[in-house]
Amino acid sequence: MTTIDETELQKLRDANTKGIVLGLKAFASVKPRLDIDDLLAQLPKAFNLFLIALDDLQKDKSKTGYAQIAVIDLARSFTGSLKDDYLREALQFRLPYWDYYRPRGGPVEFPGVIDKGTTTFDWDYSIPRVFTEKSLRVRRPPGNQIDTLERNPLNFFDLKSANIIPDDDWKMYGKVDLFPRDRTVRYRLPNSTSDTDSTTVANSTINELRMDSNRLMLNMLSNKETDVYNNYDVFSTNKKGTPTVAKPPQDAKEAEKTMWYGSGSLEALHGIYHVIIGGLPNINTKTWAGHMTQVPVAAFDPIFPEEWFGNQSLSTKPLLPFRIKNDNNDPTVCWNSNQSRQCGTFGYDYPEILAGGDVLTTVRKMYEWSVNLTAAGDFGDIPSNMKPAPISNAEIWLPGATSDLLSATNPGRPKAPKPQFFAQMRTQNIALPPAEVALSREWYIDDEVER
């Protein structure tokens, strides 16, 4: 029978009511944080609990929002042998993530390099299906009865019902009329007045840009010619600092000098997907895209990638709003990058790290196969752990749903108009609000990474 350490659980509850982050290491040891499709395939009961908990937390703003406690409490609400089954998976649950560079299905067709041309690939890198379905099925306690979540809590956040953004905060941001205020929206097309998602166009854009983004990530990890990315400030941020190895030769042409600086960063990869998911703003009509495009409102979208990077100059800077337990019981003291550098501190880690061995070699095996290996455009063979997770028959899908990327009934992805993506990307310099403004400063944490 699965047992719970009640003392440690109570510590989590007490910390949660105070907004303090303890992590799960003392309570449930270190468990792998899984890609969202792997979580659904490997721990379906935990995923079921996650959906119900997230739905409850979004509807009830009086709850402080610690998903792990909510999942455990739900598991204990089941009866008979089901209780132990759910509790066993609940203790393994860690918030999932979306691996941008893992396919979700295939094959796929999307705009090619040549105008009006198309490209096909054996694997589809679209947004995971669970983020795009409007409704899902769950099993509820105590008797495991099937119920329908009419609003998938991973699809969008109901801003109107939550009523958590005061009008003054919207006005302070200065784009009050440019974002839907009723709900979060993804890939709102530049010329569209509709407050609905354009998932098919977003997926086409993701597939179009995926290989270049993937190649950049691999180059950052394995560039040994100039060791540009040995400097973590360059590797992690978009900030252009001093040359990373040595000064360029005095007779170097201006274009050559750029090679002595980093080109791309972890923050750049992260930022690209913010814009891909949110959509492109129309600068001429001053129409903004979905919420993921702008930092102050991005975190309201349930797809928001929870990634935190620290660099040398910010290693002791507080990571608002993540409070840390301290001897003085000072509620203003927060975690910093130095204290939170190891994921295991919080009771989770990634499968590739937990497996041991050379992590860089593992990562290269996972992702190198999907970029051109030769000038002829040859690709490698997909590793077994990178194939789409077997979620086609998951119970959460409503009967008749046809958005399965591997299903024979999937009608395919409509081709999107080829966007001038990078030409339209603009850096939005958002200043921190005055201290007296109620808008939380933590909304702007991405800007603290010195873009």
N, C-alpha and C positions, 0 to 999 in steps of 0.2 A: 504494500500500500504506500502511495506517495504521501510523504509527510511535509509539513511546513514548519519552519522555525518561527514561531509566533513572536518571539522577542525581537528578532531582526525585522520581521514584517511590521511590527509596531513602530520600530525606529524609522522605517520608510514612511509610514503614515504621518508620524509626528513631523518629520522633515518636510514632507509634502505640504502640510498645512502652513508651514512657514516659508514655502518657496525655496527650500534648500535642496540641492542636488547631492544625494549620497552615492548613487550608483548601486548596482546589484551584486557586486562581487561578494560581499559578506553574506548576502541573503541567498543567492542562487548560484554562486560561482561564476566563472567566465564561460559564456556560451557564444556560438557563432552568430553573427549578424548576417542574415541571408538576403539575397536578391528577392524581390517581392514575389516573383513567380516560383522561386524555390520554396519560399515559406508556404505558399498555397499548396504546392505539390507534396512537400515533405511533412508539414505540420498543419493539415487542414482544420483540425479542431482549434488550434491556436489562432489560425487565421479567422475562423468563424467568431471567436471571442474578440479578436481585434476589431472586426467590423462593427460588432454590437457596441463595444466600448467606445469606439470612435464616434459612432452615431449618437450615443448618449452624451458624450462629452461636448459635442458640437451643439446639441440642443439645450443643455443645461449649463449656463455660464457660471453658475454658483460652484461648479466642480472645478477643482484646481488643475485637473488634466494630466495626472500621471498615469499613462496607459498601462504600465506594468501592473500596478495595484488593481486597476479596474479589471484587467484580464483575469487575475487570480481570484478576485471576488466573484466574478461571473462563473468561473470554473467550479467554485464551491457551491454554486446555486443549483447545479445539476444533481440528480438523485441516482441512487443505486450505483452500479458499476460504471456508469457514465461519468460520475463525479471524478473518479480516479483517473479515467482516460483523459478527461479534459484537463485535470490538474497537472498530469504528467507533461502534457504539451505546453501548458501555460508557463511552467517553470523554465521551459526552453525558449520561450518567446523573447525576441528582441526586435525593436523596430526595424522593419525591412528597408532596403534601399533599392534604387533602380540603377542597374548597370547599363549605362548608355551604349556600351560596345558589345553587348550580348544580343544576338538575334532573338526575335519573338515568334518568328514563323518564316514563311517563304514559299516560293520566290516572290520578287517584287520588281516593279517597273517604275522609274522615276525620271525626271528631266535629265538629259545628258549634258556633256560639255558643250557640244555644238548646239546653237539655237535651233529650237523645234525638233531636236533629236531626243532620243530616249536611251536610257541605260537599264539593263536588267541585271539582277544579282540573285543568287540562289537563296539568299537569306534576307529577311525583312527585319529592320531595326525600329519598327514603329513603337509608339508609346505602349507600354504594357496594357493589355486589355482591361485589367481590373480598374484602371484609372479612367476609362472611357465609357464603360457601361453605365447607363442611366439608373438602372435598378439591379439589385442582387438578392439572392436568397440566403437566408441564415437559418440556423437551428437554435431555438431559444430554450433556456432553462424554465422549469425544472425537468420537463419530460422530453426534451429534444425535438419539440414540434417545429415544423417548417413554417417560416414566416418570410414575408417579402419586405425588403427595405426599398420603398418606392424611390427614395433619394439615396443613391450610392454615396456614402460619406467620403469616398476617395475621388469622386467625380468633380464635386465643387463644394464650396462653403457658402452657406446661406447667410450673407452679411446682414440682410434686413431683419431676419428673425433673431439673430444673435444680438444685434443692436449694441455693438461694442466699440464702434468708432463714432465719437461725438462729431457733430457738424463742424465745430471749430477746428477739429483735427483735419478734416477734409479740406476746409478752407485754408488752413495754414500750409498744407501741402501745395496748394496753388493749382491743382489740376482737377478741381472738384467736378467739372462737367465732362471730363475726358475718360473716366473709368466708370463702369457699371457699379452702382452702389448697392444693388440688391443681392448680387451673388458674384463669385469669382468666375472669370471667363478665361479660356485659353485660346490662343491664336485667333484673336479677333482680327479679321482682315482689315487692311488699312482703309478701304473705302466703304466698309460696312457700318451700318447703323444698328445692326442686330447685336443683341447681347447674348449670343450663343457661340458655342465653340465651332471651330473649323478643323476638326480633328484630321480629316483626310488630307488637307493641305499641309498641316503641321507634320504629319507622318511622311509625306513626300519630301518635305524640306529636310527632315531628319535623315532620311536615307540618302538624299543628295549630298549632304555635308559630312556624313558620318566618316567616310574613309579618310578625308583630310584631317579631321579632328583626331581620329584614331592614330594616324601616322605621327601627328604632332606629339601626342601623348607618349608614344614609344620613343620618339627621338629625344624627348626631354629626359627619359629614363636611361637612355643608353648612348647619348652623345659623348664619345670619347675623344673626338678630334680636337676640340678646343676646351673641353670641360666647362663650357658656358654654364651649365646647370648645376655645377658643384656649389654655386653660390645660391643659398636658399632664398634670399631676397628676390633673385631673378626667377628661380624655379617656381616660387609660390605666388608672386604678384605681377601685376601689369606695370608696376613702377619702373621707369627707365632710370637706372642709377649709374654708377660708375662702371667702366668696362670690367668684365668679370674675370679676365685672365691677365691681360696687360693692355697698355694703351695701343691703339692702332698705329701703324707706321705713319710718320708725318706725310709721306707721299701717297698715302692711300686715298682713293677716290671716295667721295661722300657715300656712295652706295655701298662700297666695301666696308666702310666703318661700321655700318649697322650689323655686320657679321660678328663684331666683337661684343655685341650686346645680346641679351636673350631675345628670342623671337617667339612669343607665346609664353604661357605659364599655366599653372593649375587654375589660377583665378580666371584666366582667359577662357579655358575650357568650360569651367563652371558658368561663366557669364554668357558664353555662346548659347548654352542650353536654356538659360533664362529667357533669352530673346527668341529662340526657336519655339519654345513652349508658349511664351506670351504672345508672340506675333510681332510684326513690324509696324511701328507707328507711321502715320502719314504726316510728314513734316509740313507739307503744303497746306493741308486742311486742318492741321493741329488736332488730328484724331489719334488718340492713343490706342494701343493694342490691349492685350489681356494683362491681368494683374502681375504675372510672373516677370513681365518686362521691366518693372520698376521696383527698386529695392524696398521702399517703405510699405508697399502692399503685397509684395511677393509671397511672404510667409503665410498669408491667409489661404493660398491655394494648397489643397492637401497633397499635391505632387511636389511641393517645395523640397528640393534636395537639402537634407540637413548635413551640410559639410562645413567644417570649421578648420581654418588653417591659421597657424601662428608663424610669425617670422622673427628674426633676431631682434628687431627694433620694437616689437610688440609683445615679447614673450612674457612680460610681467604686467601687461595692461589688462585690466579687468574685462572679463567676457560677460557683459551684461546680457540677460538678466539672471545668469546662472549663479545663484548664491552658494557659498560654501560654509560648512559648519566650522565654527571657530570658538576658541576658549572664551572670548569676550561676548559671545552671542550678538555680535554686531551684524545687523541685517543688511548692511551696505557692502560687506566684503564678498567678492565674487571670485570664482575660479579664474585662473589665468592660463596662458598657453603652456607654461612650464609645468604647472600642476596637472594639466589634463593631456599631456603629450602621449601617454600610453592608454590605448582604448581599454585595456584590461582593468584599469583603475575603476571603470564604471560597470564592469561585469560583462563586457562583450568584446569580441575581436572578430576578425574576418577569417573565413575558412582557410585562405591561402597562407595566412600568418600562423594560425593554430596548427597547420599541417607541418610546420617546421621546414627546414631546408632553405635554399637560396630563393628568397621571395622574388627578386628581380627575374631570375630564370623562369620561375613559375608564371609570372605575369607576362613575360614575353611569349611563352608558349600559348598562353590563353588568347593573346590578341594579334600576334604577328601574322597568323594564317589569313586574316581578313583584309590585309592590305596587299597591293601589288608587289609580288616578289621579283618580277622581271619586267623588262620593257614591253614584253608581249601581253602583259596584263594577267599573268598567271597568279593563282591564289593557292594557298596551302589547304590541307584538309582540316576541317573543323574538329577540335578536340571534343571528346565526349561530354566534358563538363561545361562546354559552351553551347551545346545544342539547346534549342528551346525546351523549357521545362514541360513535362507532360501534364498540362492543365486543361486540356480540351474537355475532359469528362468531369471536371470539378463540379461539385454540387451547387456552388454559388451562382452559376449561370442560370438565368431564367429559361424555361423551355422555349425553343424557337429562336433564341438569340443566334445571329449569324455572323458575328464579328470575329470569330475565331480565325486567327491568321494561318492556321494549318488545316482548316476545314475545307473539304471539297466544295462546300456551298459558299465559301467566301468569295464575293464578287470581285475582289481585287481592289487596289487602291487607285482612285481617280488621279490622273496626272495633274499636278499643280502647275500654274504658270510659273516659269522660271524666275525666281525673285533675284533682284540685284542685292543679294543679302548683305555682303560686307560693305557695299557702297552706301547702304541705308542705315547701317549700324552707327549710332551716335553715342558718344560717351555723355551720360547725364551727370553733371556735377551737382550733387545734392548736398547742400550745406547742412550741418547739424542745426536743429532748432534751438532757440534760446532756452536756457535752463528752466525758465518759468512756464514754458509751454508744456501742456499735459502730455503731448505725444511722446511716447516712450523712445528714449535714445537708442534702445537696442534695435529698433527697426533699421537703423543706419549702420549696423555693424559691418556690412560688406564694404562700405566706404572707408572704414578704418583700415582696410587692407591696402590702402594707398594704390588705387587703380592706376 
